Amino acid sequence: MKKLYILSACILSMTLPAYAQFGKLKNLVGKKDKPQQENPAASAIKESTPIESESNERPASDIHAAGKAWEMQTEGSIDWFRLSPTGKIIAGTNQGLIGVEPSTGKVAWKHEFLKNITKTNYNPIIGSPFIAIVTGSMFNMQQVILDVSSGKIIANTAELGMKMVNKRYTVPSLGGILFSGYLNNQPSLVFIDAASGEKKWVLSKVFDSNAEVMVAKPLAQGTNAMLLATNKRLYKIDVSSGSVIWKADFKTSTDEGTLATEELEEVEEKESTKADEKKGGLMKSLGGLAKVPGLGAVGSAAGTANSAGKVGAMGGSMKDGAAALADAAYGKFLILDNQPNLVYYYSNQQMSAFDTNTGVAVWQTVKFSDPISQVLYDERGFLIATDDKRAELMLLDYKTGVQKWKPVSLRGRITALKLKGNNLAVASAKESGNNYINIINISSGNTSAKSDMKVSGYIMDIKQIDAGLIYRTDRELNIQDPNTGKDLWQKSLSYKKGGIGIDKGNKSYFYADNQLYAMNNDSGEYKAISKSVKFGGDESPDAIELRDKGVLVSSSQNMALFDWEGNLIYNIYQKAPGTSLANKILNVTAIAVSAGNSASHGFQAGLSGPNTTSYNSNMAASDRWSNLGSAALSDMKRRFTASQDALNYKTILTHVENGQDKGYGLVRINKDTGKIEGKVILNDKKPDYIADDTDNLVFLKDGNKNITGYKL
């Protein structure tokens, strides 16, 4: 995920108001502005309230705890450590950056010139074993590309003869990395082979002005052509000859921050449990709220800060600022399979299309009233949604860019979409905390209800059935009548907490107020199928998944597995060393983030063809690395395969006993049986550790210089 370098005071001042999405921090309860009347039809299919069952606190003493596998001591103090996608432990110290073998604890490599590297300045390159680090001085920024598995320096822009390197973008389909800076005192682009570090080509004075800065990830066309975007123009260049094939004026402003559509990439690395504790604490942890629609003040602040002119004012180091901006995306190129002769480009402010061969504008530029939040690909055209303040949904014709219907005003940022035939169900949320639903006819742009209907709580899921629109929030379940825009049931199924759910065929299983419910997705009928199971530690479930035997509901310290009829197979509770306000907040945030990120996936799930043939074939290929035949990739593939087994286990921090020895540690629990199959004592109430679920290893930072490895 893109790392944003934000002033802590800015986060503090903006996060708390934004958190109104869940109400006040203490109660996190939303209320609905409509009377709650009895619904006989719904009541008739509910079961009577069952007897409550307490979670079973299971002591972790039935098997022996694993001893220390190895101990290692670094020469310098460890500022941070993390687990790379290849399995290597990477540690940043004041004596250098080091890679540690996870099975032995031996130092595999060390680079002393990379000492005092901050976490912000450590940037994993998605889908590869490489990381990028900014080095040099304020007036001569440089970039280093490192293979974390072997420790090999793939590229050092200083050794390439470059100066003042300000941008770095990957071009995976060509297996390379593009740097923008100065070479021989001329503005230049330098492209290197990511596998060997070989300089493949250099282009000087490509752009019309020295004031032009790259603002988007390049898009390769074949092996010899590349599309580039600066803050002033778009270019298509011939990389073999260095000539400009065409250029087109198109301004991309950075004032409104990076594209929301480009901010959701997940990094395959895993940070230690105290990665954010030293600097920022709770407020830094709440940076995750930036991803939640309706909680976007942090995200807005982060985006605004993503401009070179504001880095110095943020009070941090210039290297960290440069690292955050090095590959920031303010625009995006698209070439769709169903329109191969057009290249689309959009920024937060506008969108257009150009002939790929000539650069002639095919569209009249479409302006947006607010920054883009979603770009979706339907067989009828681009579905564009803008952000919270003046949120709109519009449909643009692929060939002409003409709006097929008048933009539909939304009450907030889109959080969920479901398409059924011509009807698009839309859920949206405002920063104020209000949530809304409606149905839009995607062919005409007409809405089922004149005004979006306000619902209680954060929207977890929406589904269209013949009777209307089923909506499930973290507070209620009901069906919207598409003809009236009102609830079909006079009284919602209301609950104080829960709402997380998962689908299996034409059924939905969801958990609310300590009970598992089953709902028929064709009719909307539901019933409670389990007895009440109260989670220990006053926790609320934050995860639900399908297992072979049934449905697993879990939280940080609790697990409960039900069979398909709702019978409890097991429920266990491992008491936490301590529960903080931050953990409670972040549990709720995790649920909301998951729901928010599902919007585009929900839309895709309702399609038959678009988003596969019209987009993925071409653009997915552009994001796929080629020519990286390194041993590191073999490690990544092995770990990916092994990670599938890791999904069968959950690791929990709790109190562990081992004969006479006892203390705080970790237990590894089989999700299908509820049995503890591994445990380790760490003797630290708040340990700084990494649990490698793939290889069943635990790495504990013990003091400032020590790391200890355990086999869990």
N, C-alpha and C positions, 0 to 999 in steps of 0.2 A: 504494500500500500504506500501511496505517496506520503513521504514524511514532510510535515509542515512545520516550519520553524516559527513559532508563535510566541509572542511576549506573554509571560505568565499572567500579568495583570489584566491583559486583554481577555484571556480565557476566563479568569475569575469574574470579570464584570459582565461577560456576555453569556456564560454558561448557565448561571442560575435562572435568569429570565427565560432562556430558551427551554429550560427543563419544565416549563409549564405544560408541555405536552402530556406529562404524567401527573399534573397537579403539583401540590407542594411535596417537598422531599419526604416529609414525615408520613403522609398518608397515601400518596400516589393514587388517589381515587378520583374518577371522573363521574359527573352526574349528568343526567339527561333531562332536557327541557320538555318532557311530555309525560302525561299521567300514565301510571302503571295499572292497567286494568286486567282483570282475570281473563285468561284464555282457556276456555274449557277444552278445546281441541288439543292444545299442546299438553294440558294437564293429564288428559286421558291416556297419553302414551308415555308418561313418566312413571317410574317406579316409586314406591313409597320410600321415604328417607331411610337409608340403611344404617346399621350400627357402625359407629366410627371405629376404625382400627388404628392403633398407634404404630408408628414406625418401630421396627425392631432394631435396637442398637446392638450391633454384632461386634464383640471384641475381636481385635485382630491378633489372637493368640493361639490359633489352632495350627499354625505352621511356623517353622523357624524363619527368622528374619535373615536376610542376606547380609553377609559381612562386606567390608570394603574390598572392592576389586583392585583398586590402585589409589595412590595418592601422588600428587605432583605439586611442586612449588615453583612459582614463577620468580624471575629475577626482580621484576618490578611489581608495583601495586596494580591489582586488577580493577579497572574502572567499570567494565561490563563484560559479559560473555554471552554467547548464543550458540545455537545449533544450526549448522548449515544444511542445505538440502542434500549434500553428499554424505552427511553424518559426522563431519569434522566439527570439533568444538573450536570456535573462534573467540579469542580473548583480546580485548583492547587494554594495554597496560601503559605505564609511563616509561617503559623501556622498549616498547615496540608492539607490533601486532603479531600474534602467534596463532598457529594452528595446532591442535592437540588431537592425537589419535584416540578415538573414543574407547577402544578395547583395551589399551595399555596405559594411557595417560602420558605417553611420551610425546615430546614436542616434535611435530612433523616438520614445521618450518617456522621461521621468525624473520621479520623485517624491521630492523631497528629504526630505519628512517620513517617508519609509520607509527611512531610513538605518539601517545596522547590523542589518538583518533577518537572523536566522539561518536556516539551512536547515530547522530544526525548525519555525520559525514561518512557513514558506512552504508552504502546503497547497493543492495542485491539487484542484479539484473534478472528480470523475470524469465523463468524457463531455462536458465543456464546456470553453470557453476561459478559465474563471474560476479565480482563486486566492483564498484567504482568508488574511488576516494579522491577528494579534492586536496591537492598539495600546493606548495608554492607560497607566494606572498600576496598581499593585497593588490599589488600592481602587476603581478605575473602569476595568475592562477593557472594551475596545471591539473591534469587528471591522470590517475593510475588505475589500470584495469588488472585485477588479480584473480587467478584461478584458486579458489579456496581449498580445493582438494589437494592439489600438488604444491600450492604456494608459489607457483610460477607467475612472474610479472608478465602479463600478456602485452601490455603497452604502458609506456610512460611518455606522456606528450612532451615532456622536457627533453627526453632523449630523441624524440622525433624532430626536435628543432623548433617546436611551437612555443608561442608566447601568448599570454592572456587568453587561455582557452575558456570560453564562456558557455559553450553548449556541448552536450553529448547525447546523441540519440542512437538507438540500436536499429539495425535493419536486418531482422532475423532471417528473412527469406534469402538474403545474400550472404548470410553468415558473417556479418560485419558490424562495425561500430563507426559512426561518423562524428568527428570532432569539428567544431567551429572555433577559429581563433586566428592568430597571426603566424605566418611562416615567411621568413625572409622579409619581414616588415610589411607584408601584404595580407589583407584579409583573405583567409583561405579555408577551404574544406579539406580535411584529411580523412580518408577512409581506410580502416585497417581490417585485416582478416582476424576474426575473433579467436580462431583456433591457434594460429601461429604468431599473431602480432605483426605480421608482415604488412607494410604500407602498400596498399593496392593502388591507390591513385590520389592525386592532389589537384585541386582546382583552385585557382587564385582569381580574385576580383570577379566572382560570379555575380554578386548582387550589385545593383545600380548605385547603392549608397552605403557608406561605412556605418550609417546609423541603423541599417537593417539588422535585425536579430531574428534568428530562427525561433519559431513559436509552436511548431507541431512536429510530430514524429514523421520522418520521411516515408514515402511509399514507393517501393521499387516497382517498375514496370519492365518485366523481363530481366535480363542481366545487364543491360547497358543504359537504361533510362531510370531516372529517379525524380519524383515530385517533391519539391521543397516549399515550405511556407515561411515567410518572414512577417514582421509586423506591418509591412507595407505592400507586399506582392506575393504572388504564387509563381513558381518556376518549374519548368520541366527541363532537366539537363541531360545531356549525353555524357555519361561518365567516362566513356572510352576516349572521346576527343576533347572533353572539357567545354564544349560549346553549349549555349543556351538554346534549346529547341523552341521554346516559347515562354513568354511571361505574361502575367495578367495582374492588373491593379486590384488588390483586395486587402483592405486594412483589417488587421486582427488586433484588437485592443487587449491589453493585459490588466486593465483596471478592475475588471469584475472577477478576476481570479481564474483558476484553471477550470477546464470543462468538467462538469459533474459527471458526464458520461465516461470520463477517462480516469476517475478517481477510485475505482473499486477493485483494482487489481490486487490480488492477495499474494503476499510474499511467502515463499515456501520455507522460510527460516523461522526459528522459534527462539524467542527471547526468554531470559530468565525471569523468575517470578517477581523480582524486585527491580526490573529493568527501568521502571518509571518512578521509583520511590524517592530517589535522591533529589531529583529536580522536578518540582511540579506537584508531586503527590497526587491527591485526589483530583485536583483540577486538571492535571495533565492526563490522568486516566480517563477523565470524562471527555477527552478529545474525541472518543469514539462516537459521541453524540452528534458530531458533525455529519455522520452518515445517515442519521435518522431524519426522514422528512418530517418537518414540523419542529425539529430541534436544530435548525441549521445556522444559528448565530455564530457558533464556533467555526463552522465550515465557511461561512461568509467572511469572517474575520481572517481566517487562514488564507482564503483565496485572495482577498484584498492585499494581504501582506506579501503575496507571491509576485511582487514586482521589484525589480532591481533597486529602484529608488528608495524602497522602504526597508531594505535589509539592514542598512546601517543604523536606522532608527530603532531597531528592535532590541538593541543592546547585546546581541550575541556576537559570535565571531564571524568574520567575513567568510571563512571557509565553510561554516555550516550554512550560511545564507546561500553561498554559491552552489553548495551541494543540493540544497532544496530546489534551486532554480535550474539546475543543469539540464534536466530532461522534462521540465514542466511542459504540459500540453495545454495550449490555449485554443487550438484548432485541430481539425481532423479531416484527413482525406478518406474518401470512400470510392471504391469501384465495385459496382454490383454486377452479379452474373447476368442479370436480365437486361442490363444496359451497359455492355462492355465498351462502348465508344464514348461514354461520358465519365468524367471524374467529378465527383461532388466534393465540396469543401464547406465546412461550417465552423463558426466560432460562436461565442456566447451571444453575439449581437446580430449575426446574419448568416445566410446560406446561399450558395449558388452552384451552378454546374457548368462545366466547360468541356469542349471537344478535346478528347485526349490527344489528338494528332496536331491540332492547330492552336489550341488554347483559347479559341473564340468562345465567348460567353453564350451559352445556350439558354440559360434562364435569365430573367430579370431578377436581380438580387432581392431575396426575401428578408425583410427586417423583422426582428423579434422585439417585443415590448419588454421582455425580461430574459435573463440568462436561461439557456437550455438546461432542462433537467433530464429529459428522456428523448432518445431518437430510436424509433422502432420501424420495422420494415414489413409493411403489409402488402398484399398483392395489388392493392389499389393505390399505393403510394407511401411516402414517408409520413409517419405519425410523429409529430413534433409536440412535445409538452414543455412549457416554460415554467419558471420557478414561482415561488410563493406569492409575491406581492401583487402581480398582475397575471396570475397563472392562466394559461390558455392551452387548449389542445387544437391542433390544426392538421389537415391532411393535404400534402403537397404532391402534385402529379410528378412522377419520376421524369417524364420527358420534358415538361414545360416549366415546372415549378409553380404552376397556377394552383391557388388554393381551391380545393374541390367543394368546400363549403365554408361559410363564415366561421371564424374561430370560435370555439366553445369556451366560455369563461368558466374557470374552475374555482372552487372555494379555497384551494390550497395546492400544495405540491402532491403529485400522484404518488401513492404508496402501493397500490395494487391495481392490476388490470386483468380482466378475463374476457376473452372473445368467444362468442357463440353465434355462428352465422353472421348476420350483419350487426348484431348487438354487442357493443363493447361496454362491459361493466367497469366503472371507474370508482376507485376510492381515493380520497385526497385528505390532506392534513395541513393545518395552518400552524404557524409557530405559537399562536395563542393557546393551542391545545385542542381546538375543535377538529372533529373528524366528520367527513361527509361521504355519501355515496350517491351514484346516479347511473343511468344507462343511456348510452349514446348510440344512435343509429349511425354506423360508420359510413353508410352510403349517402345519407342526407345531412348528417351533422345535427339532427334533431335529438333532443333529450326526452326521455320518458316523462320525467317530472320537470315542471317549470323551474323549480329551484332544487338544488342538491339537498338531500335530507341529512340532517345532523344526527349522529349516532353517539352512544355513550361508550367511551373508552377508545383505545387504540385498535385499529382494524387489523385483525390477524389473517382473515381470509374472506373472499367473496366467491360466490358460485351462482351461475344462472341456471334456473330450472324453469319448467313450463309455468309454474305458479308465480315466479318472480325472481328476485335477487336475494339469495341467502347471504347474510353477512354475519360474521363472527368476530367479536372484538374481545379485549381482555376484560370486558364487563357484561356483555350480553350477546344473545343469539336471537335473530329474527329474520323475517323475509319481507323485502320491500315489494309492494305492489307496483309493477311498472306503469300501470294506468293512472294511478293516483299519486304515486310518489310517497305513499304512507305505508306504515307497517301493516302486513297482512294479519299478523297475530295481534290481538288487542294487548296482550301482555308478553313481553320478551322473557326468554329464559335468562334470568339475571343471576350474576354471581359476583362475589367480592374480589376473587382473584383467579387467574387461569386463562383459559381460552386457547392455549397452544394446541395444535392439531396436526393430523397427518392423514393422507388419503390411502385407501386400499380398494382398488376397483371402484365400485359405485358407492362405497361407504367412506365416511369420515369418522375418525376417532379423535375425540378432543377431551381435554382434562380441565375441569372447572370445579372450584370449591371442594377439592380433595376427592373427586369422583371421576371415573372414566365414563364418557358417553359415546354412543354410537349413533350416527345419523345417516339416513338413506339420502344420498345426494340426488336421487330422482324426485323424491316427494318432499324432502325437507323434514320428514318425521324423525324424531330423536328419542332416546331414552337413556337413563343412567343404567349401566350394565355392571358396575362394580360397587362393592361396599366402599365406604369412605375411608381413605387412608391419609392420615395426617402426617406430613413430613416433619422430621425432627429439626430442632434448631429454628423453628418458625420460618423455614424456608418455603419458597414457592417453586414449583417445577419450572424449569427454563429450557427443557429439551424433551422431545418425544421422537421415538423411532420405531420402525417395524422390525421385529425379530422373527425367527422361524416359529417360535411358540406363541407369539402374540405381540403386545404393545408394551414398550419400555418407556416409562416416564422417569425423569431424573432431574436432579439439581446438583449443586456443588457437593453436598454431603449425603444425598439420599438417592436411592434407586428403588423402583417398584415395577415389577413385571406382571402383566395381566395376560391371561389367555384370551382367545378370541371371543369367549362368552363373558369376559369380565371377571373371571375367577382369579384371585390373587395367587400367583406362583411363589413370589417372595417379595418382601420389602425390607430394606436394610438402611440403617442410619449410622454413619461414622462421624462422631462428634468432631467439630472443627476446633482447632487451637483457639480460635477467637473469631467473632463475626463483627465486622465493622460496617458503618454506614456506607462506605464506599462499595463493599461487596454487595450489599442489598441493592444499591442504585445500579451497579453494573449488571446485576442479574436481570433487572428489568430492561436495562438498555440493550442487553444482548438479544432479548426477545424481540424488541422493536427493530433493531438493526436487521435481524433475520427476516422479519416481515417486510421491512422497507426494501431490502435488496431483492425481494421476490417479485417485484412489480413487472419487470421485463420478462422474467421467466414465466410468470403467469400468462402474459400475453402470448408468448411463444407457444405455450402448451395448448392454446386454443386455436392454433393455426394448422393449416394443412398445406404445406409447401413453402410459404414465405418464411424468411429467416433461416432457411436451409439453402434452397437453390438460388434465391435472390441475393443472398449476402454471404453466407458462411464459407462457401467454397473458395471464393476469391480472397476475402479478407482474412479468413483463418489461415490460409497459406502464407499470407504476409507476416503473420505473427509466429510462424513455425520456424525454429532454428534449423539451419542446414549446415553441413560440413563441420560439425562439432564432434568429431570422432575421438573424444578424449576419454581417459579412464574415469574421469569425473562423471560423465554422462552414464557410464555403466553403473556407477554407484547410485546415481539418481534413479535409474530405472529399477535397480534391485530394491531400493528403499520404497519406491512406489508400489512395487508388487508386494513387498512385505507389509506395507502399511494397511493393506486390505485386512490382514489378520488382526492388526492393532485395533480395528474398529469393533472388535468383539470384546474389548476390555475398557474399563474406566479406572483411572488412577485418582486416588483421593488422599488428601493430606489430613491426618488424624492422629490420635494417640495409639501408639503401637507397643505391645508387650512381647518380650522374647525371653522367657525364663525369668531370671533375676533382672535382666536388663529391660528397661522400658523408657519411653520418651516419645516425642513427637516424630512422626515419620510418614511414610507413604504406604498405601496398600493398593494392590492391583486386583480388581474384581472382574470375574467373568460375567458378562452381561446376560448370558443365557441361563446360568445356574445361580448367580448371586454369591458364589463362593470366592473366598479370597485365595488367590493362587500365588501371590508374591507379596512380600513386605520388606521394608527397610526402615531402620531407626536412624533419624538424622539428628536427634537431640537438639533441636532448634525450634522454638515456637513459631518463628517467622523465618523459615529458611529461604535463602536465595538459591534456587535450584532450577534445573531443567529436567523434565521427564521425557526421555526419548521413547515414546510409545511404540515406535517401529521396531527397535532393537532391544526393548525392555531394559533400558539403562537409565540410571539417574546420575546426574552430575551436580554436586553440591559445592558452592563457593563457601569455603570455611575460612573466615578472616579475610585479609586483604591480598594474600598471596597464594592461597591454597585452593586447589580444586580436588575433590574426592569423587571417584567413580564407584557406583554400585550396580550389581546385576539384579534387577527386580524380578 
